[in-house]
Amino acid sequence: MVGLMRIRRLFAQRKFYCSALFNPSRQVRWMTTKLNSTFKFSDLEVQLATPEQLKPKPDELIFGKHFTDHMIQIVHAKSKGGWQVPRIVPFQNISLHPAAKVLHYAFELFEGMKAYRGVDGRIRLFRPHQNMNRMNYSAVSSVLPTFDGDELVKCISRLVEIDQEWVPHSESSSLYIRPTLIGTDPTLGVGPTDSSLLFVVLCPVGPYFASGFKPVSLLADPKYTRAWPGGCGDSKMGSNYAPTIRVQ
């Protein structure tokens, strides 16, 4: 708890690198695919939802259970020239073909980042460009389309601005941001996907573990291995996580 309070104070004092919302300024050179190599924040379309959900209290937050009113959806389709217009839409289910490659061959990656409300009341993202770097690295490993991370940071900042009432006014809570990229090509052949979907959802969260901000025990298992030389353990893919549940 003391450590988290210190981070929040440093946010306000700007001693840590952080990106204040609505003004992402750091310029990074990205490796992008051909076709429409990236989507553009300037093309962002916004469809607002009717805010009907009740905001949970900080002490009622369970990691990944409550979601905000809006989400980002961006389609990539080779048949349409690559990345399409980014959209912020009301939070909703996603429809997938039963043969979508993500369901059979794990064409999927994700990121995890947070927005914090500082002691000065401002909302900040902590080093979001580092998440974009890793997301593009994972995309290369998964043969999924890459993009300009600056553009996604701007889109995410706008999403958080729209749903800013969901950012907890609490030193022990934050707004979790989950960008995800999946292959949606409806074919069972093993090969690169022709269509993909990038989406971002937000959820207010408290401590990840039920024990709160207390030390947890770690297991170093000599039999089961998540990462190995030449593997994809350094990429943030869903396929790296499911096998670890067996060990638990």
N, C-alpha and C positions, 0 to 999 in steps of 0.2 A: 504494500500500500504506500509506504514511504517513497519507494522508487517511482511509482506511477505519479505521485504528487509532484515529485521533483521534475519529471519529464514534462508535466503540464506547465510548470513554472518556467522551464527552459524554453518551451514553445513560445510563451508570451514574451520572453526576453530575446527570442530569435537567436539563441546560441546554438541551436541545432538547425541543420538544413531542413526546412519544411516548406511546403508550397501553400501559401495562403489561398483560400478558395477564391475562385473567380479571377485569378491572376497568375496562371501557370506560366512561368517565364523561362525556365531552364531550357536551353536548346541542346538537343541530342541528335546525333546523326544515326539514322536507323537503316538497317538492311531491309528492303521491301521486295515483294514479288513483282512480276510484270503485270500487265493489264492495268486496271485502275489500282495502282500500288497501295493506295490508302484511301480511307474515307476522310472527310473534312468536317471539322467542327462548324465551319461557316454554313454547311448544308444541313445542320441538325434540324429535324422536325420534332415538335413537341405536341403531344396530345395529353392534356391534363385529365386526371381522374377526379371524381367527386370524393373528397376526403371523408370517408365514413368510418374508418377504423379507429378504435380507441387506442391511444398510445399506452403501452405497458409501463408500470412503475419500475424504476431501476432495480429494486429488490425482487422483481418478478421476472427478470430477464433470464432466459435460458438460451445458450448459444445456438444460433441457427433456427430458432422456432418462430420468431416474429419477423415479418417483412414489411417494408415500407410500401407506399401507395404506387410507386412508379418503378420502371426498369428501363434499361437500354437494350435495343435490339438492332443489330447490324448484319445484313446478309452479304455473303460473298458468293458469287456465282460466275464461274468461268464463261458460261454461255451468255451472260449479260455484260461481260467486260470486266469483271472483278468486283471490287467493293462497291456496294450500293449506298444509298443515303442513310446516315445514322438517324435513329428515331428513339425518342423517349415516349413510352406508352404506359398506360395503366398496368400495374402488376397483373400478370395473367399466366395461364398454363401455356406450354409450348407443344405444338402438334408435330409429331415425327412419323415418318413412314416406318413400318415394321422392319424394313431392310436397311434403315439408315446406318451408315458405317460406324457411327459412334456406339451403336448398340451391339455390334458384332466384333469389331476389331479395335475398339478403344481409341478411336480418333478423337481425343479429348485432352484438354489442358485447362488449368485454372490458376488464378492468383488469389491472394488474400491480403488485404490492406485495410487501414482504418482511417476514419475521420474523427478527430478529437475536438471537443469544445474546451478551449483554454480558460485560464483564470480571468482573462480579459473579455470572455464571452465570444471571441472569434472562433470560427471553425477552420481547422487545418488538416491537410493530408500530410502524412509523414513519409517523406522520400518516395513519392509515387513513381518517379521515373525509374527507380531501381526495380520496381515491380514490372514496369513496362519492358525493361531490358530482359528480365527473366522470362516474361511472357513470350516475347519474340524468340528468345532462345529455345523455349519449349516448343514453339510453333515450328521452328526449323526441324527439331527432333521428331516431331509428329507429322511432318510433311503437310502442315496446315498453313494457310496464308498469313504472312506477316503484315505489319502496318506501321504507321508513324505513331509512336507512343505518345508524343506531345498532343496529337489530336484526340486520343482516347482520354488522356488526363483532363483535357478541356471539357469533353463530353461528360466525364464522371463528375467534375466540379459543378457543372450545370445540374446534373441529376441530384447531387447532394444539396445544392442550393434550393431546388424545388422541394425536396423532402427534409429540409433542415430542422423542422419541428421534431423529427425522429432522432436527432442527435441528442443523447441524454445530457441533462444538466447534472452530471454526477462525476466525481473523481474516480470512481471505480468502474465506469461504463463508457462505451464508445459506440460508434456506428461502423459495423463491419461491412466491407465492400468486397464483393465476390465477382470479378470478371471471369468469364468462362468462354472457351472457344471449342466448338464441336464440329465434326464432319457429318453432314446431313445427306450426302449423296445416297439415293435409294437403290443401291445395287449391292449384291452379295459378292461381287468379284473383289479379290484382294488387290488393292492398288490405291493410288492417290484419289482423294475425294474431289469431285467437281463442284460441290456446293458446301458451304459452311455457314455457321451462325455464331456470331459473337454476341453474348448478352451479359448484362451486369445487373445484379440484384443487391439490395442493401438490407441489413438487419441490425437493429440495436442489440448490443450484447453486453453482458457482464463478464465476470471471469470465466475462462474456458472450462476449468475444472470445478467440480462441485465443492471442493475444499477451499475455493477462493484463492487469494494470493498467498498460498502456502507452498512450501517445497513439495514436489511429488517424486515418487520413486521411478527410476528408469531401469529397463531390462536390456542388457546386452546379450542377445541370444547367439550362441556359437553355431547354431544349425541353420536358421532361417536368415536369408540375406535379401535386403531390399535393393542395395546398390552393389555393383561389381564393375571391374574395369571393362570399358567398352559398352556398358549398359546405359540406361536412361535415368539412373538415380538422381542425376543433377538437374533433371527437368521436372517441373511440377505438373505431373500427369495423374489422372485419377487411377490409372492402372498400377501406380506405385503404392497405392494406399490400401486397396481391398485385401491383398495378401497379408498385410501386417495385422489384420484383425484376428487371424487364426492364432498368432502368437500370443495375443492378449487373452 
